Structures are given as C-alpha cells and as structure tokens.
Amino acid sequence: MEPVEGVRSQSGWRTLPAKETVVSSSSPTPTITPPPVSIAAITHDQRSSIDRYKRAIQKQIVDAVGSSKLKTPNPETQRSEIRSLIVKQIAQDPPPAPVAEHERIAREILDDILGLGPLEPLFADPAISDILVNGPHEVYVERRGVLELTDVQFRDDDHVVQVIRRIVERINRRVDESSPMVDARLPDGSRVNAIIPPLSLRGPAISIRRFGNKARTLEDLIRLHMLTPEIANYLRAAVKSRLNVVISGGTGSGKTTLLNALSHSIPDTERIVTIEDSAELKLQQRHVLPLEARPANIEGRGAITVRDLVRNALRMRPDRIVIGECRGSEALDMLQAMNTGHNGSLTTLHANTPRDVLARLETMVLMAGYDLPVRVIRQQIASAVNVIVQTNRLIGGSRRVTSVAEITGMEQDVICMQEIFNYQQTGVSPTGAITGFFQSTGVRTNYSEQMNTAGCHLETDQFAQRVLHRDY
C-alpha cells in the first residue's frame, strides 16, 4: 500500500512508511486503546486535524481492499470486515482526539467508505421522513411534519458530491457538469434528488424522501387518521371490482403511500406490471413485474421513457398496469390501456383538486403531440377513469384523503363528477394540530352493480350523509 502523508499520531504529524499496511481481517481485532488525551472539548483546529486524519485513513483502507471489495453483494459481511480494518488502523495510529471520540471517528470513516457519510445517523431515526441538504453546512430534516435544522455537516462541497455519486452509482446513473441533476433511490426505497453547481448556487443539494421498509396497509392509514374505515372499505371495493383509480395530491401528501396500500386489495392471481420513473412501489403480490425508466447515457442516447414502458407493457399480457406517477405524454397511452381491457389500473399525479385532475390529464394528453379535439380527449378520460382520490398535506404535516369522487360520464363537453366522501378542515388546535371532520356526502356510488358482481357488497347506509370522524 502506498504511504499516506499527513497522518497525525500522538507524537505529531508523520508520514506512514510503505511497510505499514492494513492488517488482514482474519487477524484478531484489537480494541481501540490509544494513550489517554486530556482534552475537554474539540476545537476548530482539532476538528480540522481529525478531518485530515479520517481522509488519510479512508484512503488507506480503500487502497488496501480495492474497489472490487467495496462492491461485495453481502453488505453485512462487507461492513464488518471494513470496520475491522479501520479499528486496527486506528489502534496502530490513534487520531488526535480523546479516547471517547475514537469509536465515533471509526464509525464516521466507515460511513464515508460504505454509507452516506454524515447523513447515515439520520436514517436510524424512523420519525424522519425527509432529509434536505442545502450545501455542506446546512442539513434539515422533517420529523413528524416539522422541518428542523440539524447539526449535521459535511466537510465541503466535494464531500457532498462524493455522497451523491455513491448513491447514483448503485443504479448506474451519473452526476457531473454535463448532467447536474439526477433522480435516484436508496436500497430501502427512499427517493433521492440531487443537483450540483452551477445549477445549485449554494453548493450541491440533496433531497431524500424516505420510505419505511414496512409497507403500510389501509388499516395503518386509518390509525394515522389519513382516512376512515368507510372510505377504506369503498376504496378496497373499487380496486377489487377493477375500477380505474387515479390518486391526486401535492408533494408529500401521501399519494405513493396510499397507492401501495390500495395495491394490497389486488388478488394474487393477477399479473401486475408496474411502471415508474424511479422505483418506489412495494406491491406485495407474487406476480409483479416492475419496470423502471432509464435516462440518457453520457452521449445523450439510450433513454427509455415511461411512455415507452407503457407501450411495451401492453404487449406483456398484464391484468393491471400500475404507473407510479403520470406526468407527461404517457397519459394518452395510459388512458388507451384503461379503455382497452386493462381495467383496475392505478396511477398518481400532481393536482390540487379532483376537477384539476381532469385538466391535468387533458394537458398531458396534448403533450403526446397529437392534434386531438378537446371533446375526444375528454371522452377518453370520462370512459377510462372511474375514481379520483384527492390527498392533501395539511398544517403540521397531517395527511388526509380530502375527497373521493367518481366520474359518471359526460354532458355535452363537460365531464360529470360526483363526490362520495370528503374532509373539511375547520381550524387549528392550540397545539398546532388540525381540526376537521370526514363526512359522507349522501351520494351513493355509481358503481354498486360492478362492486356487487365482484363480491364487494357495500351497505346502503354507508353512503348516508353524516360525519364519519372528527379531528379535535
């Protein structure tokens, strides 16, 4: 292994001779027991020394094990072996820090080699739903619907870019000056967006939307007061009876979470093809074929769009097509699929109200490049989409299903819609929580016959106008 200059020992800075190589992981792992250092607090200069020390040790470990070792398919064994090497190296050449800090330093070096660096400890907190990096010295998290500034910091811009590249390399994507924006995902399903200078003026930025390892069910969402048992029963019946459902809402309103929960109602006997720009869905059925779009390569070629995948999915004999998010010209192909025997399909899109969903779908169909009359587009929408579920993120981060509406047809050039359930916010409590209530509107479903045929018998009184649940 090549010597690394600038590694500090207890006696001062020195150059590691070439003969001091990393000990094999098969040898007994020594404990980290450097000479005692009586330092009450770590100063800025000491922190700089520790950072240089960590970079030097990291380079030694990476050079010793080689890049192939860092890509082993067994992450637990890999982490254990690399940690063993770090501990031994620290024992041979202790860092310029108190003994109590050595374990933390070892963990930080390990996180920089194999994990997400300073962000790694944040993933241990299940209450954190979003991690937002605004340059190297400003990291926010959203915890229970509230944004908080953390004390997490990176060394510099290069340190942030290093973490970004580690994320995107796992899915064969890249980020550089020619491609300064990238969408990716983590092994746990969390969604990542990264953008670097010159587009980001405050340094490299990372936005991580976390998704728990446990897929939520409708019962989980009832306990979280996102919806009521009556709404859940209706949506479960809609999915089982193969109605086409669109889930609408803003960023962070729970669209994907609800889509995952609804998918539990799809029978295991059906073949499901999922199509996503960046994979987030966690369907529990046995016969699921996930497809993911691909961006262009460094030469600007080879891109596979969601629309390409929707067209291809029609040739794969799907019983249902689930599109993670509909955002462009693929809307036309999706509507055609819904109108040609692929009933029971589900998708999400960004819109503020169920009526806005219709306008968004019209716009996205026009993006396909066909000069279609508006009436023809609306006829396609009216015959393809059956149910629109509106989700919203309200004050304090509370997520609610604020409307469940059915499309009932067309009158002249207007798509007709009826609302079955809704949520009315009435205010905010002294503690900052929302107050409001779920209610049924008194309108019976237009698809009762289809639901009965599928064995989903909803009682008539379930649709009687009344308050279903109150948030106090």
C-alpha positions as CSV (number, residue, x, y, z in Angstrom):
1,M,0.0,0.0,0.0
2,E,1.3,3.5,-0.8
3,P,2.3,5.7,2.1
4,V,-0.1,8.5,3.0
5,E,1.4,11.8,4.1
6,G,-0.1,13.9,6.8
7,V,-1.4,11.3,9.2
8,R,-1.1,12.5,12.7
9,S,0.0,10.3,15.6
10,Q,0.0,11.2,19.3
11,S,3.6,12.5,18.9
12,G,2.8,14.7,16.0
13,W,2.5,14.6,12.2
14,R,4.4,12.0,10.3
15,T,4.5,10.0,7.0
16,L,3.3,6.4,7.2
17,P,6.0,4.2,5.8
18,A,5.1,1.8,3.0
19,K,5.5,-1.3,5.2
20,E,2.6,-0.2,7.5
21,T,-0.1,-1.9,5.6
22,V,-3.7,-2.7,6.7
23,V,-3.8,-5.9,8.7
24,S,-5.8,-8.7,7.3
25,S,-9.3,-9.1,8.6
26,S,-8.6,-12.7,9.6
27,S,-6.3,-11.5,12.5
28,P,-7.8,-10.8,15.9
29,T,-9.4,-7.3,16.0
30,P,-7.6,-5.1,18.6
31,T,-9.6,-2.7,20.7
32,I,-9.1,1.0,20.2
33,T,-6.9,2.0,23.1
34,P,-4.7,5.0,22.3
35,P,-2.9,6.8,25.0
36,P,-5.1,9.0,27.1
37,V,-5.6,12.5,25.9
38,S,-6.9,15.1,28.3
39,I,-9.0,17.3,26.0
40,A,-12.2,18.8,27.4
41,A,-13.6,19.8,24.1
42,I,-12.6,19.6,20.4
43,T,-11.6,22.9,19.0
44,H,-12.0,24.0,15.4
45,D,-8.3,23.3,14.7
46,Q,-8.6,19.9,16.2
47,R,-11.6,19.2,14.1
48,S,-9.6,20.1,11.0
49,S,-6.9,17.7,12.2
50,I,-9.4,14.9,12.7
51,D,-10.9,15.5,9.3
52,R,-7.5,15.2,7.7
53,Y,-6.8,12.1,9.7
54,K,-10.1,10.5,8.7
55,R,-9.4,11.2,5.0
56,A,-6.0,9.7,5.3
57,I,-7.3,6.5,7.0
58,Q,-10.1,6.3,4.5
59,K,-7.7,6.4,1.6
60,Q,-5.5,3.7,3.2
61,I,-8.5,1.4,3.6
62,V,-9.8,1.9,0.1
63,D,-6.4,1.4,-1.4
64,A,-5.8,-1.7,0.6
65,V,-9.1,-3.5,-0.1
66,G,-9.6,-2.3,-3.7
67,S,-12.8,-1.0,-5.4
68,S,-14.0,-4.6,-6.1
69,K,-14.1,-5.4,-2.4
70,L,-16.3,-2.4,-1.8
71,K,-19.0,-3.8,-4.2
72,T,-19.5,-7.2,-2.5
73,P,-23.1,-8.4,-2.7
74,N,-23.1,-9.2,1.1
75,P,-23.3,-5.7,2.8
76,E,-23.2,-7.1,6.4
77,T,-20.1,-9.1,5.9
78,Q,-18.5,-6.2,4.0
79,R,-19.3,-3.7,6.7
80,S,-17.9,-6.0,9.4
81,E,-14.7,-6.6,7.5
82,I,-14.1,-3.0,6.6
83,R,-14.8,-1.9,10.2
84,S,-12.3,-4.4,11.5
85,L,-9.6,-2.9,9.2
86,I,-10.5,0.6,10.4
87,V,-10.3,-0.3,14.1
88,K,-6.9,-2.0,13.6
89,Q,-5.5,1.0,11.7
90,I,-6.8,3.4,14.5
91,A,-5.2,1.2,17.1
92,Q,-1.8,1.4,15.2
93,D,-2.0,5.1,14.7
94,P,-4.6,6.8,17.0
95,P,-6.3,10.0,16.0
96,P,-5.7,13.4,17.6
97,A,-8.8,13.2,19.8
98,P,-9.9,11.9,23.2
99,V,-10.3,8.2,23.6
100,A,-14.1,8.7,23.9
101,E,-14.1,10.0,20.4
102,H,-12.3,7.1,18.7
103,E,-15.4,4.9,18.3
104,R,-17.3,7.8,16.7
105,I,-14.4,8.5,14.4
106,A,-14.2,4.8,13.3
107,R,-18.0,4.9,12.6
108,E,-17.7,8.1,10.6
109,I,-14.8,6.7,8.5
110,L,-16.9,3.5,7.9
111,D,-19.9,5.6,6.8
112,D,-17.8,7.6,4.4
113,I,-16.5,4.4,2.8
114,L,-19.7,2.4,2.6
115,G,-22.6,4.6,3.6
116,L,-23.9,8.1,3.1
117,G,-21.3,9.9,5.3
118,P,-22.7,12.4,7.8
119,L,-26.3,11.5,6.8
120,E,-26.0,7.9,7.9
121,P,-27.1,8.5,11.6
122,L,-30.3,10.3,10.4
123,F,-31.5,7.0,8.8
124,A,-31.6,5.5,12.3
125,D,-34.4,7.8,13.3
126,P,-37.7,6.3,12.0
127,A,-39.5,9.6,12.7
128,I,-37.5,11.4,10.0
129,S,-39.5,11.5,6.7
130,D,-37.3,13.9,4.7
131,I,-33.6,14.8,4.7
132,L,-32.7,18.0,2.9
133,V,-29.1,19.0,2.3
134,N,-28.6,22.7,1.3
135,G,-24.9,22.7,0.7
136,P,-22.2,21.2,3.0
137,H,-23.1,23.1,6.2
138,E,-26.9,23.1,6.3
139,V,-28.9,19.9,6.7
140,Y,-32.6,19.9,7.5
141,V,-34.9,17.0,8.4
142,E,-38.6,16.8,8.5
143,R,-39.7,15.0,11.7
144,R,-43.5,14.5,12.3
145,G,-44.3,17.1,9.8
146,V,-42.0,19.8,11.1
147,L,-38.7,21.0,9.5
148,E,-35.8,21.1,11.8
149,L,-32.2,22.3,11.3
150,T,-29.7,19.6,12.4
151,D,-26.1,19.9,13.5
152,V,-25.0,17.5,10.7
153,Q,-22.4,19.0,8.4
154,F,-20.2,17.9,5.5
155,R,-16.5,18.9,5.2
156,D,-17.0,20.8,1.9
157,D,-18.8,20.6,-1.5
158,D,-16.6,17.7,-2.6
159,H,-17.8,15.7,0.4
160,V,-21.4,16.2,-0.6
161,V,-20.7,15.3,-4.2
162,Q,-18.9,12.2,-3.1
163,V,-22.1,11.0,-1.3
164,I,-24.2,11.9,-4.3
165,R,-22.0,9.8,-6.6
166,R,-22.1,6.9,-4.2
167,I,-25.9,7.0,-4.4
168,V,-26.3,7.2,-8.1
169,E,-23.5,4.7,-9.0
170,R,-25.6,2.0,-7.4
171,I,-28.2,2.4,-10.1
172,N,-25.8,3.1,-13.0
173,R,-26.5,6.8,-13.2
174,R,-24.1,9.7,-13.0
175,V,-23.9,13.3,-11.9
176,D,-21.4,15.8,-13.4
177,E,-21.3,19.1,-15.2
178,S,-22.9,17.7,-18.2
179,S,-25.7,16.0,-16.1
180,P,-26.0,18.2,-13.0
181,M,-29.4,16.9,-11.9
182,V,-30.3,13.3,-11.1
183,D,-33.1,11.2,-9.6
184,A,-32.2,8.0,-7.8
185,R,-33.3,5.7,-5.0
186,L,-31.7,4.1,-2.0
187,P,-31.8,0.3,-1.2
188,D,-34.6,0.9,1.3
189,G,-36.7,2.5,-1.4
190,S,-36.1,6.1,-0.3
191,R,-36.3,8.6,-3.2
192,V,-33.4,10.9,-3.9
193,N,-33.0,14.0,-6.0
194,A,-29.6,15.7,-6.3
195,I,-28.5,18.8,-8.0
196,I,-25.0,20.3,-8.2
197,P,-23.4,23.6,-9.2
198,P,-23.6,25.6,-11.4
199,L,-27.3,25.0,-11.2
200,S,-27.3,25.0,-7.4
201,L,-25.9,28.3,-6.2
202,R,-25.4,27.2,-2.6
203,G,-23.4,24.1,-3.4
204,P,-24.5,20.5,-4.0
205,A,-28.1,19.8,-2.7
206,I,-29.7,16.5,-1.8
207,S,-33.4,15.9,-1.2
208,I,-34.3,12.5,0.2
209,R,-37.9,11.3,0.7
210,R,-37.8,8.3,3.0
211,F,-40.0,5.3,2.7
212,G,-40.2,2.8,5.5
213,N,-39.2,-0.8,5.0
214,K,-42.7,-1.8,6.1
215,A,-45.4,-1.4,3.5
216,R,-48.4,0.4,5.1
217,T,-51.9,-1.1,4.7
218,L,-55.2,0.7,4.7
219,E,-55.6,-0.3,8.4
220,D,-52.3,1.6,9.1
221,L,-53.6,4.7,7.3
222,I,-56.9,4.5,9.3
223,R,-54.8,4.5,12.5
224,L,-53.0,7.6,11.2
225,H,-56.3,9.3,10.5
226,M,-55.5,9.6,6.8
227,L,-58.9,8.1,6.1
228,T,-61.8,6.4,7.8
229,P,-62.9,2.7,7.8
230,E,-65.9,3.7,5.5
231,I,-63.5,5.3,2.9
232,A,-61.1,2.4,3.2
233,N,-64.0,-0.1,2.5
234,Y,-65.1,1.8,-0.5
235,L,-61.6,2.1,-2.0
236,R,-60.9,-1.6,-1.3
237,A,-64.1,-2.5,-3.2
238,A,-63.1,-0.1,-6.0
239,V,-59.8,-1.9,-6.5
240,K,-61.3,-5.4,-6.2
241,S,-64.0,-4.6,-8.7
242,R,-61.4,-3.4,-11.2
243,L,-62.2,0.3,-11.3
244,N,-59.5,2.6,-12.7
245,V,-58.3,4.8,-9.8
246,V,-56.2,8.0,-10.0
247,I,-54.7,9.3,-6.8
248,S,-54.0,13.0,-6.8
249,G,-52.2,15.4,-4.5
250,G,-49.3,17.6,-3.9
251,T,-45.7,16.7,-3.0
252,G,-45.5,14.8,0.3
253,S,-49.3,14.3,0.5
254,G,-49.1,10.5,0.7
255,K,-50.0,9.6,-2.9
256,T,-47.5,6.8,-3.2
257,T,-48.2,5.5,0.4
258,L,-51.9,5.3,-0.5
259,L,-51.2,3.6,-3.8
260,N,-49.1,0.9,-2.1
261,A,-51.9,0.4,0.5
262,L,-54.6,0.1,-2.2
263,S,-52.5,-2.4,-4.1
264,H,-52.9,-4.9,-1.2
265,S,-56.5,-5.4,-2.5
266,I,-55.4,-6.7,-5.9
267,P,-55.8,-10.5,-6.0
268,D,-52.6,-12.7,-6.1
269,T,-53.9,-14.4,-9.2
270,E,-53.4,-11.4,-11.4
271,R,-50.4,-10.3,-13.3
272,I,-49.3,-6.8,-12.5
273,V,-46.9,-4.6,-14.4
274,T,-45.6,-1.6,-12.5
275,I,-44.0,1.4,-14.4
276,E,-42.0,4.1,-12.6
277,D,-39.5,6.8,-13.3
278,S,-37.7,5.9,-10.1
279,A,-38.9,2.7,-8.4
280,E,-40.8,3.4,-5.1
281,L,-43.7,1.0,-5.2
282,K,-43.8,-2.0,-2.9
283,L,-46.5,-4.3,-4.1
284,Q,-47.0,-7.5,-2.0
285,Q,-48.5,-9.7,-4.7
286,R,-46.4,-12.7,-6.0
287,H,-46.9,-11.9,-9.8
288,V,-45.5,-8.4,-10.1
289,L,-43.2,-7.3,-12.9
290,P,-41.6,-3.9,-12.1
291,L,-40.3,-1.7,-14.9
292,E,-38.2,1.4,-14.5
293,A,-37.4,4.2,-16.9
294,R,-33.8,4.9,-17.9
295,P,-32.2,8.3,-18.5
296,A,-29.9,9.0,-21.5
297,N,-26.3,8.0,-21.2
298,I,-23.3,10.3,-21.3
299,E,-23.7,10.7,-25.1
300,G,-27.3,11.7,-24.7
301,R,-28.6,8.4,-26.2
302,G,-30.3,5.3,-24.8
303,A,-33.1,7.0,-22.8
304,I,-36.2,4.8,-22.2
305,T,-39.2,6.9,-21.1
306,V,-42.2,6.0,-19.0
307,R,-44.3,6.3,-22.2
308,D,-42.0,3.7,-23.9
309,L,-42.6,1.3,-21.0
310,V,-46.4,1.8,-21.0
311,R,-46.5,0.9,-24.7
312,N,-44.3,-2.1,-24.1
313,A,-46.3,-3.2,-21.1
314,L,-49.4,-3.6,-23.3
315,R,-47.6,-6.5,-25.1
316,M,-46.7,-8.2,-21.8
317,R,-50.2,-9.6,-21.1
318,P,-50.8,-7.6,-17.9
319,D,-54.1,-7.9,-15.9
320,R,-53.4,-4.5,-14.4
321,I,-50.9,-1.7,-15.1
322,V,-49.8,0.5,-12.2
323,I,-48.0,3.7,-13.1
324,G,-46.1,5.2,-10.2
325,E,-46.7,8.8,-11.4
326,C,-48.2,10.1,-14.6
327,R,-46.6,13.3,-15.6
328,G,-46.4,13.6,-19.3
329,S,-47.3,12.2,-22.7
330,E,-47.7,8.7,-21.3
331,A,-51.1,9.8,-20.1
332,L,-52.5,9.1,-23.6
333,D,-51.2,5.6,-23.6
334,M,-52.4,5.0,-20.1
335,L,-56.0,6.1,-21.0
336,Q,-55.9,3.9,-24.1
337,A,-54.8,1.0,-21.9
338,M,-57.6,1.6,-19.4
339,N,-60.1,1.7,-22.3
340,T,-58.9,-1.5,-24.0
341,G,-59.4,-4.1,-21.3
342,H,-56.8,-3.3,-18.7
343,N,-59.3,-2.3,-16.0
344,G,-58.2,-2.0,-12.5
345,S,-55.2,0.2,-13.3
346,L,-53.9,2.7,-10.8
347,T,-51.7,5.8,-11.0
348,T,-50.9,9.0,-9.3
349,L,-50.4,12.6,-10.5
350,H,-50.0,16.1,-9.1
351,A,-53.1,18.2,-8.9
352,N,-54.9,20.2,-6.2
353,T,-58.5,19.0,-6.7
354,P,-60.3,16.2,-8.5
355,R,-61.5,18.7,-11.1
356,D,-57.9,19.8,-11.6
357,V,-57.0,16.2,-12.3
358,L,-59.2,16.3,-15.4
359,A,-57.5,19.5,-16.7
360,R,-54.0,18.0,-16.0
361,L,-54.9,14.8,-17.9
362,E,-56.1,16.9,-20.9
363,T,-52.8,18.8,-20.9
364,M,-50.7,15.7,-20.6
365,V,-52.6,14.0,-23.5
366,L,-51.8,17.1,-25.7
367,M,-48.1,16.7,-24.8
368,A,-48.2,13.4,-26.8
369,G,-48.1,15.6,-29.9
370,Y,-51.4,14.5,-31.5
371,D,-53.8,17.2,-32.6
372,L,-56.9,15.8,-30.9
373,P,-60.1,17.7,-30.3
374,V,-60.7,18.5,-26.7
375,R,-64.1,16.7,-26.8
376,V,-62.3,13.5,-27.9
377,I,-59.8,13.8,-25.1
378,R,-62.5,14.3,-22.5
379,Q,-64.4,11.3,-23.8
380,Q,-61.3,9.2,-23.4
381,I,-60.9,10.5,-19.8
382,A,-64.6,10.0,-18.9
383,S,-64.6,6.4,-20.2
384,A,-61.2,5.5,-18.7
385,V,-61.1,7.0,-15.2
386,N,-63.6,5.8,-12.7
387,V,-62.5,7.1,-9.3
388,I,-60.3,10.1,-8.3
389,V,-58.9,10.1,-4.7
390,Q,-57.5,13.5,-3.6
391,T,-54.9,13.6,-0.8
392,N,-53.5,16.7,0.9
393,R,-50.8,17.6,3.3
394,L,-52.3,20.0,5.8
395,I,-50.9,22.2,8.6
396,G,-48.5,20.5,10.8
397,G,-47.7,17.8,8.3
398,S,-51.0,15.9,8.7
399,R,-52.1,13.9,5.6
400,R,-55.7,13.4,4.8
401,V,-57.8,11.9,2.0
402,T,-59.8,15.1,1.4
403,S,-62.0,13.9,-1.4
404,V,-63.2,10.7,-3.1
405,A,-65.0,11.4,-6.4
406,E,-66.5,9.3,-9.2
407,I,-66.6,10.2,-12.9
408,T,-70.1,9.4,-14.1
409,G,-69.9,10.4,-17.8
410,M,-70.3,13.5,-20.0
411,E,-72.9,16.1,-20.6
412,Q,-72.1,17.9,-23.8
413,D,-68.5,18.9,-23.4
414,V,-68.3,18.7,-19.6
415,I,-67.1,15.6,-17.7
416,C,-69.6,14.8,-14.9
417,M,-68.3,14.0,-11.4
418,Q,-69.9,13.2,-8.1
419,E,-68.2,13.4,-4.7
420,I,-68.8,10.4,-2.3
421,F,-66.6,11.4,0.7
422,N,-64.7,14.4,1.7
423,Y,-62.7,16.0,4.5
424,Q,-63.5,19.5,5.8
425,Q,-60.8,21.3,7.8
426,T,-62.4,23.7,10.4
427,G,-59.2,25.1,12.0
428,V,-56.1,24.5,14.1
429,S,-56.0,23.5,17.7
430,P,-53.8,25.3,20.3
431,T,-51.2,22.6,20.0
432,G,-50.9,23.2,16.2
433,A,-52.9,20.1,15.1
434,I,-55.6,20.4,12.5
435,T,-59.3,20.2,13.4
436,G,-61.9,19.0,11.0
437,F,-64.1,16.1,10.0
438,F,-64.6,13.3,7.4
439,Q,-68.1,13.0,6.0
440,S,-70.1,11.0,3.5
441,T,-71.9,13.4,1.2
442,G,-75.1,11.3,0.9
443,V,-74.4,10.4,-2.8
444,R,-74.4,6.6,-3.5
445,T,-71.7,5.1,-5.6
446,N,-72.4,4.8,-9.4
447,Y,-70.6,1.5,-9.5
448,S,-72.6,-0.5,-6.9
449,E,-73.6,-3.1,-9.5
450,Q,-69.9,-3.6,-10.6
451,M,-68.9,-3.9,-6.9
452,N,-71.6,-6.4,-6.2
453,T,-70.6,-8.5,-9.1
454,A,-67.1,-8.6,-7.7
455,G,-68.4,-9.8,-4.3
456,C,-67.9,-6.4,-2.6
457,H,-71.3,-5.6,-1.0
458,L,-71.3,-2.1,0.5
459,E,-74.2,-1.3,2.7
460,T,-76.6,1.5,1.6
461,D,-76.3,3.3,4.9
462,Q,-72.5,3.6,4.4
463,F,-73.3,6.4,1.9
464,A,-75.9,8.2,4.1
465,Q,-74.9,11.8,4.7
466,R,-73.2,12.0,8.1
467,V,-70.0,12.8,9.9
468,L,-67.7,9.8,9.9
469,H,-64.8,11.0,12.1
470,R,-63.8,14.3,13.8
471,D,-60.3,15.6,14.4
472,Y,-60.3,17.6,17.6
